[in-house]
Amino acid sequence: MSAGPQAYFESRFAHDPRRETLWRALYAYHFSRLISAQDCVLELGAGYGHFINQVVSRKRIAVDQWGGFTGYLRAGIEGRVGDVADLSFLAPSSVNFAFASNLFEHIDGVGKGWDAEHSPTKLFLCISGIL
């Protein structure tokens, strides 16, 4: 993001509480079948937290470079402000499910090492982990 995360959020991604309804349904009818209550779930580019706020799991971690995002996370979610490519705070094989929505088009280098096979998340996913 060349203009910075704050400029992006102010101009392109206004908060809309109706998205919470959409993500609640997506989680209930799709993602809940892929995520167990014992999993560690990581959301990259969490934005307003609409996905991670719906997740029911042992551990929930959200990462975004926009500092304001942590104020939208529900209690119990670990919010990390920073570059989504720097996941050095995670232990190897500690994540069962990693999720990103509308993120990769904003990352420089996608197609040059930022894909599902070679992304930084690959190091932190457990063997049966899903990206």
Backbone atoms as SQL, in Angstrom:
CREATE TABLE atoms (id INTEGER PRIMARY KEY, chain TEXT, resi INTEGER, resn TEXT, atom TEXT, x REAL, y REAL, z REAL);
INSERT INTO atoms VALUES
  (1, 'A', 1, 'MET', 'N', 0.833, -1.165, 0.000),
  (2, 'A', 1, 'MET', 'CA', 0.000, 0.000, 0.000),
  (3, 'A', 1, 'MET', 'C', 0.880, 1.230, 0.000),
  (4, 'A', 2, 'SER', 'N', 0.889, 1.930, -1.029),
  (5, 'A', 2, 'SER', 'CA', 1.791, 3.068, -1.130),
  (6, 'A', 2, 'SER', 'C', 1.302, 4.273, -0.327),
  (7, 'A', 3, 'ALA', 'N', 0.025, 4.509, -0.198),
  (8, 'A', 3, 'ALA', 'CA', -0.488, 5.678, 0.507),
  (9, 'A', 3, 'ALA', 'C', -0.547, 5.461, 2.015),
  (10, 'A', 4, 'GLY', 'N', -0.271, 4.287, 2.463),
  (11, 'A', 4, 'GLY', 'CA', -0.328, 3.990, 3.884),
  (12, 'A', 4, 'GLY', 'C', -1.665, 3.421, 4.284),
  (13, 'A', 5, 'PRO', 'N', -1.667, 2.641, 5.341),
  (14, 'A', 5, 'PRO', 'CA', -2.900, 1.964, 5.746),
  (15, 'A', 5, 'PRO', 'C', -4.009, 2.915, 6.170),
  (16, 'A', 6, 'GLN', 'N', -3.680, 4.009, 6.847),
  (17, 'A', 6, 'GLN', 'CA', -4.716, 4.936, 7.294),
  (18, 'A', 6, 'GLN', 'C', -5.430, 5.559, 6.107),
  (19, 'A', 7, 'ALA', 'N', -4.684, 5.977, 5.094),
  (20, 'A', 7, 'ALA', 'CA', -5.290, 6.567, 3.900),
  (21, 'A', 7, 'ALA', 'C', -6.192, 5.559, 3.199),
  (22, 'A', 8, 'TYR', 'N', -5.769, 4.307, 3.147),
  (23, 'A', 8, 'TYR', 'CA', -6.588, 3.267, 2.525),
  (24, 'A', 8, 'TYR', 'C', -7.910, 3.114, 3.265),
  (25, 'A', 9, 'PHE', 'N', -7.835, 2.995, 4.571),
  (26, 'A', 9, 'PHE', 'CA', -9.055, 2.789, 5.343),
  (27, 'A', 9, 'PHE', 'C', -9.991, 3.987, 5.258),
  (28, 'A', 10, 'GLU', 'N', -9.449, 5.185, 5.249),
  (29, 'A', 10, 'GLU', 'CA', -10.282, 6.375, 5.168),
  (30, 'A', 10, 'GLU', 'C', -10.971, 6.519, 3.814),
  (31, 'A', 11, 'SER', 'N', -10.306, 6.099, 2.750),
  (32, 'A', 11, 'SER', 'CA', -10.861, 6.322, 1.414),
  (33, 'A', 11, 'SER', 'C', -11.569, 5.122, 0.810),
  (34, 'A', 12, 'ARG', 'N', -11.192, 3.921, 1.183),
  (35, 'A', 12, 'ARG', 'CA', -11.702, 2.753, 0.465),
  (36, 'A', 12, 'ARG', 'C', -12.456, 1.748, 1.313),
  (37, 'A', 13, 'PHE', 'N', -12.302, 1.806, 2.598),
  (38, 'A', 13, 'PHE', 'CA', -12.834, 0.723, 3.410),
  (39, 'A', 13, 'PHE', 'C', -13.493, 1.278, 4.667),
  (40, 'A', 14, 'ALA', 'N', -14.554, 2.030, 4.460),
  (41, 'A', 14, 'ALA', 'CA', -15.284, 2.589, 5.600),
  (42, 'A', 14, 'ALA', 'C', -15.921, 1.467, 6.405),
  (43, 'A', 15, 'HIS', 'N', -15.979, 1.653, 7.705),
  (44, 'A', 15, 'HIS', 'CA', -16.589, 0.639, 8.561),
  (45, 'A', 15, 'HIS', 'C', -18.072, 0.508, 8.226),
  (46, 'A', 16, 'ASP', 'N', -18.525, -0.722, 8.065),
  (47, 'A', 16, 'ASP', 'CA', -19.924, -1.002, 7.765),
  (48, 'A', 16, 'ASP', 'C', -20.347, -2.186, 8.621),
  (49, 'A', 17, 'PRO', 'N', -21.148, -1.977, 9.651),
  (50, 'A', 17, 'PRO', 'CA', -21.534, -3.066, 10.546),
  (51, 'A', 17, 'PRO', 'C', -22.294, -4.202, 9.856),
  (52, 'A', 18, 'ARG', 'N', -22.818, -3.960, 8.665),
  (53, 'A', 18, 'ARG', 'CA', -23.523, -5.033, 7.943),
  (54, 'A', 18, 'ARG', 'C', -22.571, -6.150, 7.529),
  (55, 'A', 19, 'ARG', 'N', -21.281, -5.825, 7.417),
  (56, 'A', 19, 'ARG', 'CA', -20.306, -6.864, 7.069),
  (57, 'A', 19, 'ARG', 'C', -20.223, -7.927, 8.172),
  (58, 'A', 20, 'GLU', 'N', -20.498, -7.519, 9.399),
  (59, 'A', 20, 'GLU', 'CA', -20.500, -8.465, 10.510),
  (60, 'A', 20, 'GLU', 'C', -21.547, -9.554, 10.263),
  (61, 'A', 21, 'THR', 'N', -22.692, -9.175, 9.734),
  (62, 'A', 21, 'THR', 'CA', -23.752, -10.127, 9.419),
  (63, 'A', 21, 'THR', 'C', -23.301, -11.091, 8.324),
  (64, 'A', 22, 'LEU', 'N', -22.679, -10.565, 7.299),
  (65, 'A', 22, 'LEU', 'CA', -22.182, -11.400, 6.201),
  (66, 'A', 22, 'LEU', 'C', -21.164, -12.418, 6.716),
  (67, 'A', 23, 'TRP', 'N', -20.166, -11.949, 7.474),
  (68, 'A', 23, 'TRP', 'CA', -19.126, -12.856, 7.952),
  (69, 'A', 23, 'TRP', 'C', -19.656, -13.836, 8.986),
  (70, 'A', 24, 'ARG', 'N', -20.668, -13.459, 9.753),
  (71, 'A', 24, 'ARG', 'CA', -21.287, -14.397, 10.694),
  (72, 'A', 24, 'ARG', 'C', -21.892, -15.568, 9.922),
  (73, 'A', 25, 'ALA', 'N', -22.576, -15.263, 8.819),
  (74, 'A', 25, 'ALA', 'CA', -23.180, -16.323, 7.999),
  (75, 'A', 25, 'ALA', 'C', -22.106, -17.163, 7.317),
  (76, 'A', 26, 'LEU', 'N', -21.078, -16.523, 6.755),
  (77, 'A', 26, 'LEU', 'CA', -20.000, -17.278, 6.106),
  (78, 'A', 26, 'LEU', 'C', -19.313, -18.216, 7.093),
  (79, 'A', 27, 'TYR', 'N', -19.091, -17.732, 8.304),
  (80, 'A', 27, 'TYR', 'CA', -18.462, -18.595, 9.304),
  (81, 'A', 27, 'TYR', 'C', -19.402, -19.740, 9.688),
  (82, 'A', 28, 'ALA', 'N', -20.634, -19.433, 9.963),
  (83, 'A', 28, 'ALA', 'CA', -21.579, -20.455, 10.414),
  (84, 'A', 28, 'ALA', 'C', -21.796, -21.555, 9.378),
  (85, 'A', 29, 'TYR', 'N', -21.896, -21.169, 8.117),
  (86, 'A', 29, 'TYR', 'CA', -22.255, -22.144, 7.088),
  (87, 'A', 29, 'TYR', 'C', -21.084, -22.709, 6.298),
  (88, 'A', 30, 'HIS', 'N', -19.898, -22.153, 6.454),
  (89, 'A', 30, 'HIS', 'CA', -18.755, -22.686, 5.723),
  (90, 'A', 30, 'HIS', 'C', -17.528, -22.892, 6.610),
  (91, 'A', 31, 'PHE', 'N', -16.991, -21.812, 7.125),
  (92, 'A', 31, 'PHE', 'CA', -15.708, -21.887, 7.822),
  (93, 'A', 31, 'PHE', 'C', -15.765, -22.703, 9.111),
  (94, 'A', 32, 'SER', 'N', -16.909, -22.737, 9.773),
  (95, 'A', 32, 'SER', 'CA', -17.012, -23.504, 11.019),
  (96, 'A', 32, 'SER', 'C', -16.783, -24.998, 10.784),
  (97, 'A', 33, 'ARG', 'N', -16.958, -25.442, 9.560),
  (98, 'A', 33, 'ARG', 'CA', -16.715, -26.849, 9.220),
  (99, 'A', 33, 'ARG', 'C', -15.226, -27.141, 9.042),
  (100, 'A', 34, 'LEU', 'N', -14.436, -26.094, 8.851),
  (101, 'A', 34, 'LEU', 'CA', -13.004, -26.247, 8.620),
  (102, 'A', 34, 'LEU', 'C', -12.169, -25.968, 9.866),
  (103, 'A', 35, 'ILE', 'N', -12.764, -25.321, 10.843),
  (104, 'A', 35, 'ILE', 'CA', -12.044, -24.873, 12.039),
  (105, 'A', 35, 'ILE', 'C', -12.623, -25.562, 13.265),
  (106, 'A', 36, 'SER', 'N', -11.742, -26.180, 14.047),
  (107, 'A', 36, 'SER', 'CA', -12.217, -26.829, 15.272),
  (108, 'A', 36, 'SER', 'C', -12.003, -25.908, 16.465),
  (109, 'A', 37, 'ALA', 'N', -12.675, -26.219, 17.545),
  (110, 'A', 37, 'ALA', 'CA', -12.557, -25.424, 18.768),
  (111, 'A', 37, 'ALA', 'C', -11.146, -25.488, 19.353),
  (112, 'A', 38, 'GLN', 'N', -10.348, -26.470, 18.954),
  (113, 'A', 38, 'GLN', 'CA', -8.982, -26.619, 19.465),
  (114, 'A', 38, 'GLN', 'C', -7.933, -25.933, 18.593),
  (115, 'A', 39, 'ASP', 'N', -8.334, -25.368, 17.469),
  (116, 'A', 39, 'ASP', 'CA', -7.400, -24.777, 16.518),
  (117, 'A', 39, 'ASP', 'C', -6.866, -23.419, 16.960),
  (118, 'A', 40, 'CYS', 'N', -5.744, -23.067, 16.350),
  (119, 'A', 40, 'CYS', 'CA', -5.206, -21.710, 16.403),
  (120, 'A', 40, 'CYS', 'C', -5.465, -21.114, 15.022),
  (121, 'A', 41, 'VAL', 'N', -6.185, -20.010, 14.986),
  (122, 'A', 41, 'VAL', 'CA', -6.575, -19.370, 13.728),
  (123, 'A', 41, 'VAL', 'C', -5.862, -18.029, 13.603),
  (124, 'A', 42, 'LEU', 'N', -5.277, -17.793, 12.432),
  (125, 'A', 42, 'LEU', 'CA', -4.561, -16.562, 12.125),
  (126, 'A', 42, 'LEU', 'C', -5.251, -15.861, 10.972),
  (127, 'A', 43, 'GLU', 'N', -5.615, -14.588, 11.173),
  (128, 'A', 43, 'GLU', 'CA', -6.140, -13.797, 10.058),
  (129, 'A', 43, 'GLU', 'C', -5.122, -12.727, 9.706),
  (130, 'A', 44, 'LEU', 'N', -4.741, -12.706, 8.437),
  (131, 'A', 44, 'LEU', 'CA', -3.804, -11.717, 7.911),
  (132, 'A', 44, 'LEU', 'C', -4.593, -10.598, 7.238),
  (133, 'A', 45, 'GLY', 'N', -4.235, -9.356, 7.533),
  (134, 'A', 45, 'GLY', 'CA', -4.973, -8.225, 6.967),
  (135, 'A', 45, 'GLY', 'C', -6.380, -8.193, 7.522),
  (136, 'A', 46, 'ALA', 'N', -6.499, -8.231, 8.839),
  (137, 'A', 46, 'ALA', 'CA', -7.792, -8.404, 9.508),
  (138, 'A', 46, 'ALA', 'C', -8.756, -7.236, 9.341),
  (139, 'A', 47, 'GLY', 'N', -8.247, -6.049, 9.014),
  (140, 'A', 47, 'GLY', 'CA', -9.146, -4.911, 8.828),
  (141, 'A', 47, 'GLY', 'C', -9.998, -4.669, 10.055),
  (142, 'A', 48, 'TYR', 'N', -11.297, -4.684, 9.874),
  (143, 'A', 48, 'TYR', 'CA', -12.215, -4.443, 10.986),
  (144, 'A', 48, 'TYR', 'C', -12.538, -5.717, 11.778),
  (145, 'A', 49, 'GLY', 'N', -11.867, -6.812, 11.464),
  (146, 'A', 49, 'GLY', 'CA', -12.018, -8.033, 12.247),
  (147, 'A', 49, 'GLY', 'C', -13.295, -8.804, 12.005),
  (148, 'A', 50, 'HIS', 'N', -13.956, -8.562, 10.890),
  (149, 'A', 50, 'HIS', 'CA', -15.245, -9.216, 10.657),
  (150, 'A', 50, 'HIS', 'C', -15.133, -10.734, 10.620),
  (151, 'A', 51, 'PHE', 'N', -14.063, -11.277, 10.052),
  (152, 'A', 51, 'PHE', 'CA', -13.898, -12.737, 10.026),
  (153, 'A', 51, 'PHE', 'C', -13.489, -13.255, 11.399),
  (154, 'A', 52, 'ILE', 'N', -12.370, -12.785, 11.916),
  (155, 'A', 52, 'ILE', 'CA', -11.810, -13.333, 13.156),
  (156, 'A', 52, 'ILE', 'C', -12.775, -13.158, 14.326),
  (157, 'A', 53, 'ASN', 'N', -13.608, -12.135, 14.301),
  (158, 'A', 53, 'ASN', 'CA', -14.592, -11.941, 15.371),
  (159, 'A', 53, 'ASN', 'C', -15.633, -13.053, 15.418),
  (160, 'A', 54, 'GLN', 'N', -15.815, -13.771, 14.321),
  (161, 'A', 54, 'GLN', 'CA', -16.805, -14.853, 14.277),
  (162, 'A', 54, 'GLN', 'C', -16.224, -16.203, 14.701),
  (163, 'A', 55, 'VAL', 'N', -14.915, -16.314, 14.647),
  (164, 'A', 55, 'VAL', 'CA', -14.247, -17.600, 14.851),
  (165, 'A', 55, 'VAL', 'C', -14.376, -18.071, 16.298),
  (166, 'A', 56, 'VAL', 'N', -14.668, -19.366, 16.437),
  (167, 'A', 56, 'VAL', 'CA', -14.697, -20.014, 17.745),
  (168, 'A', 56, 'VAL', 'C', -13.553, -21.025, 17.733),
  (169, 'A', 57, 'SER', 'N', -12.485, -20.713, 18.466),
  (170, 'A', 57, 'SER', 'CA', -11.330, -21.598, 18.513),
  (171, 'A', 57, 'SER', 'C', -10.503, -21.305, 19.762),
  (172, 'A', 58, 'ARG', 'N', -9.568, -22.181, 20.039),
  (173, 'A', 58, 'ARG', 'CA', -8.697, -22.071, 21.209),
  (174, 'A', 58, 'ARG', 'C', -7.913, -20.773, 21.214),
  (175, 'A', 59, 'LYS', 'N', -7.375, -20.404, 20.068),
  (176, 'A', 59, 'LYS', 'CA', -6.579, -19.188, 19.963),
  (177, 'A', 59, 'LYS', 'C', -6.897, -18.488, 18.660),
  (178, 'A', 60, 'ARG', 'N', -7.074, -17.172, 18.735),
  (179, 'A', 60, 'ARG', 'CA', -7.362, -16.363, 17.551),
  (180, 'A', 60, 'ARG', 'C', -6.371, -15.211, 17.519),
  (181, 'A', 61, 'ILE', 'N', -5.701, -15.063, 16.369),
  (182, 'A', 61, 'ILE', 'CA', -4.694, -14.016, 16.191),
  (183, 'A', 61, 'ILE', 'C', -5.035, -13.247, 14.926),
  (184, 'A', 62, 'ALA', 'N', -5.012, -11.930, 15.033),
  (185, 'A', 62, 'ALA', 'CA', -5.285, -11.067, 13.880),
  (186, 'A', 62, 'ALA', 'C', -4.087, -10.148, 13.672),
  (187, 'A', 63, 'VAL', 'N', -3.675, -9.985, 12.406),
  (188, 'A', 63, 'VAL', 'CA', -2.551, -9.117, 12.057),
  (189, 'A', 63, 'VAL', 'C', -3.011, -8.113, 11.004),
  (190, 'A', 64, 'ASP', 'N', -2.649, -6.853, 11.215),
  (191, 'A', 64, 'ASP', 'CA', -2.934, -5.821, 10.224),
  (192, 'A', 64, 'ASP', 'C', -1.941, -4.690, 10.452),
  (193, 'A', 65, 'GLN', 'N', -1.599, -3.967, 9.401),
  (194, 'A', 65, 'GLN', 'CA', -0.672, -2.858, 9.565),
  (195, 'A', 65, 'GLN', 'C', -1.374, -1.578, 10.019),
  (196, 'A', 66, 'TRP', 'N', -2.690, -1.543, 9.961),
  (197, 'A', 66, 'TRP', 'CA', -3.458, -0.390, 10.402),
  (198, 'A', 66, 'TRP', 'C', -3.642, -0.460, 11.914),
  (199, 'A', 67, 'GLY', 'N', -3.104, 0.489, 12.634),
  (200, 'A', 67, 'GLY', 'CA', -3.150, 0.486, 14.087),
  (201, 'A', 67, 'GLY', 'C', -4.540, 0.561, 14.680),
  (202, 'A', 68, 'GLY', 'N', -5.495, 1.097, 13.957),
  (203, 'A', 68, 'GLY', 'CA', -6.850, 1.226, 14.474),
  (204, 'A', 68, 'GLY', 'C', -7.643, -0.069, 14.520),
  (205, 'A', 69, 'PHE', 'N', -7.142, -1.126, 13.910),
  (206, 'A', 69, 'PHE', 'CA', -7.936, -2.349, 13.802),
  (207, 'A', 69, 'PHE', 'C', -8.164, -3.045, 15.139),
  (208, 'A', 70, 'THR', 'N', -7.244, -2.908, 16.071),
  (209, 'A', 70, 'THR', 'CA', -7.383, -3.629, 17.341),
  (210, 'A', 70, 'THR', 'C', -8.620, -3.190, 18.124),
  (211, 'A', 71, 'GLY', 'N', -9.076, -1.978, 17.906),
  (212, 'A', 71, 'GLY', 'CA', -10.272, -1.498, 18.580),
  (213, 'A', 71, 'GLY', 'C', -11.549, -2.170, 18.118),
  (214, 'A', 72, 'TYR', 'N', -11.494, -2.905, 17.023),
  (215, 'A', 72, 'TYR', 'CA', -12.666, -3.603, 16.491),
  (216, 'A', 72, 'TYR', 'C', -12.677, -5.091, 16.840),
  (217, 'A', 73, 'LEU', 'N', -11.623, -5.577, 17.467),
  (218, 'A', 73, 'LEU', 'CA', -11.533, -6.998, 17.793),
  (219, 'A', 73, 'LEU', 'C', -12.297, -7.311, 19.075),
  (220, 'A', 74, 'ARG', 'N', -12.958, -8.452, 19.076),
  (221, 'A', 74, 'ARG', 'CA', -13.659, -8.900, 20.278),
  (222, 'A', 74, 'ARG', 'C', -12.657, -9.369, 21.322),
  (223, 'A', 75, 'ALA', 'N', -13.124, -9.412, 22.546),
  (224, 'A', 75, 'ALA', 'CA', -12.287, -9.870, 23.657),
  (225, 'A', 75, 'ALA', 'C', -11.754, -11.266, 23.371),
  (226, 'A', 76, 'GLY', 'N', -10.509, -11.500, 23.746),
  (227, 'A', 76, 'GLY', 'CA', -9.905, -12.812, 23.575),
  (228, 'A', 76, 'GLY', 'C', -9.126, -12.988, 22.288),
  (229, 'A', 77, 'ILE', 'N', -9.195, -12.007, 21.399),
  (230, 'A', 77, 'ILE', 'CA', -8.451, -12.076, 20.144),
  (231, 'A', 77, 'ILE', 'C', -7.154, -11.305, 20.314),
  (232, 'A', 78, 'GLU', 'N', -6.052, -11.953, 19.961),
  (233, 'A', 78, 'GLU', 'CA', -4.745, -11.313, 20.022),
  (234, 'A', 78, 'GLU', 'C', -4.555, -10.491, 18.750),
  (235, 'A', 79, 'GLY', 'N', -4.458, -9.176, 18.908),
  (236, 'A', 79, 'GLY', 'CA', -4.250, -8.298, 17.770),
  (237, 'A', 79, 'GLY', 'C', -2.793, -7.875, 17.674),
  (238, 'A', 80, 'ARG', 'N', -2.208, -8.023, 16.495),
  (239, 'A', 80, 'ARG', 'CA', -0.815, -7.639, 16.239),
  (240, 'A', 80, 'ARG', 'C', -0.776, -6.599, 15.133),
  (241, 'A', 81, 'VAL', 'N', -0.269, -5.418, 15.450),
  (242, 'A', 81, 'VAL', 'CA', -0.112, -4.377, 14.450),
  (243, 'A', 81, 'VAL', 'C', 1.261, -4.545, 13.828),
  (244, 'A', 82, 'GLY', 'N', 1.288, -4.717, 12.503),
  (245, 'A', 82, 'GLY', 'CA', 2.557, -4.869, 11.817),
  (246, 'A', 82, 'GLY', 'C', 2.390, -5.434, 10.430),
  (247, 'A', 83, 'ASP', 'N', 3.513, -5.683, 9.801),
  (248, 'A', 83, 'ASP', 'CA', 3.580, -6.218, 8.444),
  (249, 'A', 83, 'ASP', 'C', 3.120, -7.674, 8.445),
  (250, 'A', 84, 'VAL', 'N', 2.177, -8.011, 7.586),
  (251, 'A', 84, 'VAL', 'CA', 1.667, -9.384, 7.529),
  (252, 'A', 84, 'VAL', 'C', 2.723, -10.378, 7.053),
  (253, 'A', 85, 'ALA', 'N', 3.806, -9.883, 6.473),
  (254, 'A', 85, 'ALA', 'CA', 4.888, -10.768, 6.037),
  (255, 'A', 85, 'ALA', 'C', 5.847, -11.095, 7.177),
  (256, 'A', 86, 'ASP', 'N', 5.751, -10.381, 8.286),
  (257, 'A', 86, 'ASP', 'CA', 6.609, -10.649, 9.440),
  (258, 'A', 86, 'ASP', 'C', 5.806, -11.393, 10.491),
  (259, 'A', 87, 'LEU', 'N', 5.914, -12.696, 10.440),
  (260, 'A', 87, 'LEU', 'CA', 5.189, -13.549, 11.379),
  (261, 'A', 87, 'LEU', 'C', 6.152, -14.212, 12.368),
  (262, 'A', 88, 'SER', 'N', 7.261, -13.538, 12.624),
  (263, 'A', 88, 'SER', 'CA', 8.307, -14.103, 13.477),
  (264, 'A', 88, 'SER', 'C', 7.843, -14.312, 14.915),
  (265, 'A', 89, 'PHE', 'N', 6.737, -13.715, 15.315),
  (266, 'A', 89, 'PHE', 'CA', 6.220, -13.901, 16.667),
  (267, 'A', 89, 'PHE', 'C', 5.535, -15.255, 16.851),
  (268, 'A', 90, 'LEU', 'N', 5.266, -15.950, 15.744),
  (269, 'A', 90, 'LEU', 'CA', 4.599, -17.252, 15.803),
  (270, 'A', 90, 'LEU', 'C', 5.607, -18.387, 15.957),
  (271, 'A', 91, 'ALA', 'N', 5.245, -19.365, 16.745),
  (272, 'A', 91, 'ALA', 'CA', 6.077, -20.567, 16.860),
  (273, 'A', 91, 'ALA', 'C', 5.868, -21.432, 15.618),
  (274, 'A', 92, 'PRO', 'N', 6.897, -22.150, 15.185),
  (275, 'A', 92, 'PRO', 'CA', 6.737, -23.043, 14.029),
  (276, 'A', 92, 'PRO', 'C', 5.599, -24.042, 14.253),
  (277, 'A', 93, 'SER', 'N', 4.836, -24.287, 13.218),
  (278, 'A', 93, 'SER', 'CA', 3.736, -25.257, 13.222),
  (279, 'A', 93, 'SER', 'C', 2.675, -24.964, 14.273),
  (280, 'A', 94, 'SER', 'N', 2.482, -23.693, 14.631),
  (281, 'A', 94, 'SER', 'CA', 1.535, -23.350, 15.690),
  (282, 'A', 94, 'SER', 'C', 0.153, -22.951, 15.178),
  (283, 'A', 95, 'VAL', 'N', 0.012, -22.760, 13.875),
  (284, 'A', 95, 'VAL', 'CA', -1.255, -22.285, 13.303),
  (285, 'A', 95, 'VAL', 'C', -1.930, -23.412, 12.538),
  (286, 'A', 96, 'ASN', 'N', -3.222, -23.612, 12.819),
  (287, 'A', 96, 'ASN', 'CA', -3.987, -24.643, 12.123),
  (288, 'A', 96, 'ASN', 'C', -4.725, -24.101, 10.909),
  (289, 'A', 97, 'PHE', 'N', -5.100, -22.830, 10.958),
  (290, 'A', 97, 'PHE', 'CA', -5.897, -22.241, 9.888),
  (291, 'A', 97, 'PHE', 'C', -5.480, -20.791, 9.720),
  (292, 'A', 98, 'ALA', 'N', -5.008, -20.436, 8.533),
  (293, 'A', 98, 'ALA', 'CA', -4.640, -19.057, 8.224),
  (294, 'A', 98, 'ALA', 'C', -5.591, -18.538, 7.157),
  (295, 'A', 99, 'PHE', 'N', -6.027, -17.296, 7.324),
  (296, 'A', 99, 'PHE', 'CA', -7.047, -16.727, 6.454),
  (297, 'A', 99, 'PHE', 'C', -6.664, -15.315, 6.038),
  (298, 'A', 100, 'ALA', 'N', -6.958, -14.982, 4.790),
  (299, 'A', 100, 'ALA', 'CA', -6.780, -13.620, 4.289),
  (300, 'A', 100, 'ALA', 'C', -7.864, -13.350, 3.256),
  (301, 'A', 101, 'SER', 'N', -8.490, -12.205, 3.351),
  (302, 'A', 101, 'SER', 'CA', -9.516, -11.816, 2.388),
  (303, 'A', 101, 'SER', 'C', -9.169, -10.438, 1.835),
  (304, 'A', 102, 'ASN', 'N', -9.081, -10.342, 0.524),
  (305, 'A', 102, 'ASN', 'CA', -8.754, -9.071, -0.133),
  (306, 'A', 102, 'ASN', 'C', -7.457, -8.472, 0.397),
  (307, 'A', 103, 'LEU', 'N', -6.466, -9.317, 0.563),
  (308, 'A', 103, 'LEU', 'CA', -5.190, -8.855, 1.105),
  (309, 'A', 103, 'LEU', 'C', -4.076, -8.853, 0.069),
  (310, 'A', 104, 'PHE', 'N', -3.943, -9.935, -0.648),
  (311, 'A', 104, 'PHE', 'CA', -2.759, -10.134, -1.478),
  (312, 'A', 104, 'PHE', 'C', -2.582, -9.083, -2.571),
  (313, 'A', 105, 'GLU', 'N', -3.673, -8.477, -3.018),
  (314, 'A', 105, 'GLU', 'CA', -3.532, -7.436, -4.036),
  (315, 'A', 105, 'GLU', 'C', -2.882, -6.170, -3.472),
  (316, 'A', 106, 'HIS', 'N', -2.760, -6.096, -2.158),
  (317, 'A', 106, 'HIS', 'CA', -2.153, -4.926, -1.523),
  (318, 'A', 106, 'HIS', 'C', -0.709, -5.173, -1.079),
  (319, 'A', 107, 'ILE', 'N', -0.196, -6.353, -1.358),
  (320, 'A', 107, 'ILE', 'CA', 1.158, -6.700, -0.919),
  (321, 'A', 107, 'ILE', 'C', 2.110, -6.657, -2.105),
  (322, 'A', 108, 'ASP', 'N', 3.162, -5.878, -1.953),
  (323, 'A', 108, 'ASP', 'CA', 4.206, -5.870, -2.968),
  (324, 'A', 108, 'ASP', 'C', 4.897, -7.220, -2.952),
  (325, 'A', 109, 'GLY', 'N', 5.123, -7.790, -4.102),
  (326, 'A', 109, 'GLY', 'CA', 5.831, -9.056, -4.179),
  (327, 'A', 109, 'GLY', 'C', 4.938, -10.260, -4.375),
  (328, 'A', 110, 'VAL', 'N', 3.624, -10.070, -4.422),
  (329, 'A', 110, 'VAL', 'CA', 2.756, -11.207, -4.707),
  (330, 'A', 110, 'VAL', 'C', 3.110, -11.700, -6.096),
  (331, 'A', 111, 'GLY', 'N', 3.279, -12.982, -6.204),
  (332, 'A', 111, 'GLY', 'CA', 3.729, -13.550, -7.471),
  (333, 'A', 111, 'GLY', 'C', 5.238, -13.706, -7.490),
  (334, 'A', 112, 'LYS', 'N', 5.912, -13.103, -6.520),
  (335, 'A', 112, 'LYS', 'CA', 7.366, -13.223, -6.400),
  (336, 'A', 112, 'LYS', 'C', 7.680, -13.782, -5.017),
  (337, 'A', 113, 'GLY', 'N', 7.040, -14.863, -4.667),
  (338, 'A', 113, 'GLY', 'CA', 7.302, -15.483, -3.378),
  (339, 'A', 113, 'GLY', 'C', 6.143, -15.408, -2.409),
  (340, 'A', 114, 'TRP', 'N', 5.114, -14.633, -2.712),
  (341, 'A', 114, 'TRP', 'CA', 3.951, -14.548, -1.830),
  (342, 'A', 114, 'TRP', 'C', 2.806, -15.315, -2.459),
  (343, 'A', 115, 'ASP', 'N', 2.867, -16.619, -2.357),
  (344, 'A', 115, 'ASP', 'CA', 1.767, -17.450, -2.805),
  (345, 'A', 115, 'ASP', 'C', 1.554, -18.527, -1.754),
  (346, 'A', 116, 'ALA', 'N', 0.508, -19.311, -1.899),
  (347, 'A', 116, 'ALA', 'CA', 0.159, -20.285, -0.866),
  (348, 'A', 116, 'ALA', 'C', 1.284, -21.265, -0.580),
  (349, 'A', 117, 'GLU', 'N', 2.083, -21.609, -1.583),
  (350, 'A', 117, 'GLU', 'CA', 3.146, -22.585, -1.399),
  (351, 'A', 117, 'GLU', 'C', 4.367, -21.998, -0.712),
  (352, 'A', 118, 'HIS', 'N', 4.647, -20.727, -0.927),
  (353, 'A', 118, 'HIS', 'CA', 5.883, -20.134, -0.427),
  (354, 'A', 118, 'HIS', 'C', 5.689, -18.961, 0.520),
  (355, 'A', 119, 'SER', 'N', 4.480, -18.698, 0.955),
  (356, 'A', 119, 'SER', 'CA', 4.228, -17.539, 1.807),
  (357, 'A', 119, 'SER', 'C', 4.870, -17.724, 3.177),
  (358, 'A', 120, 'PRO', 'N', 5.087, -16.629, 3.896),
  (359, 'A', 120, 'PRO', 'CA', 5.640, -16.724, 5.246),
  (360, 'A', 120, 'PRO', 'C', 4.790, -17.575, 6.176),
  (361, 'A', 121, 'THR', 'N', 3.498, -17.699, 5.901),
  (362, 'A', 121, 'THR', 'CA', 2.641, -18.500, 6.773),
  (363, 'A', 121, 'THR', 'C', 2.975, -19.980, 6.697),
  (364, 'A', 122, 'LYS', 'N', 3.553, -20.424, 5.602),
  (365, 'A', 122, 'LYS', 'CA', 3.877, -21.836, 5.425),
  (366, 'A', 122, 'LYS', 'C', 4.743, -22.351, 6.582),
  (367, 'A', 123, 'LEU', 'N', 5.631, -21.527, 7.085),
  (368, 'A', 123, 'LEU', 'CA', 6.510, -21.937, 8.186),
  (369, 'A', 123, 'LEU', 'C', 5.775, -22.146, 9.493),
  (370, 'A', 124, 'PHE', 'N', 4.639, -21.469, 9.668),
  (371, 'A', 124, 'PHE', 'CA', 3.943, -21.493, 10.940),
  (372, 'A', 124, 'PHE', 'C', 2.711, -22.386, 10.945),
  (373, 'A', 125, 'LEU', 'N', 2.320, -22.858, 9.760),
  (374, 'A', 125, 'LEU', 'CA', 1.185, -23.782, 9.695),
  (375, 'A', 125, 'LEU', 'C', 1.604, -25.156, 10.165),
  (376, 'A', 126, 'CYS', 'N', 0.717, -25.820, 10.893),
  (377, 'A', 126, 'CYS', 'CA', 0.992, -27.214, 11.246),
  (378, 'A', 126, 'CYS', 'C', 0.832, -28.053, 9.976),
  (379, 'A', 127, 'ILE', 'N', 1.243, -29.297, 10.027),
  (380, 'A', 127, 'ILE', 'CA', 1.248, -30.153, 8.835),
  (381, 'A', 127, 'ILE', 'C', -0.124, -30.220, 8.182),
  (382, 'A', 128, 'SER', 'N', -1.183, -30.291, 8.966),
  (383, 'A', 128, 'SER', 'CA', -2.534, -30.365, 8.394),
  (384, 'A', 128, 'SER', 'C', -3.185, -28.990, 8.290),
  (385, 'A', 129, 'GLY', 'N', -2.406, -27.927, 8.463),
  (386, 'A', 129, 'GLY', 'CA', -2.936, -26.564, 8.447),
  (387, 'A', 129, 'GLY', 'C', -3.489, -26.151, 7.098),
  (388, 'A', 130, 'ILE', 'N', -4.417, -25.214, 7.121),
  (389, 'A', 130, 'ILE', 'CA', -5.097, -24.729, 5.915),
  (390, 'A', 130, 'ILE', 'C', -4.796, -23.250, 5.735),
  (391, 'A', 131, 'LEU', 'N', -4.401, -22.880, 4.517),
  (392, 'A', 131, 'LEU', 'CA', -4.189, -21.467, 4.178),
  (393, 'A', 131, 'LEU', 'C', -5.166, -21.100, 3.089);
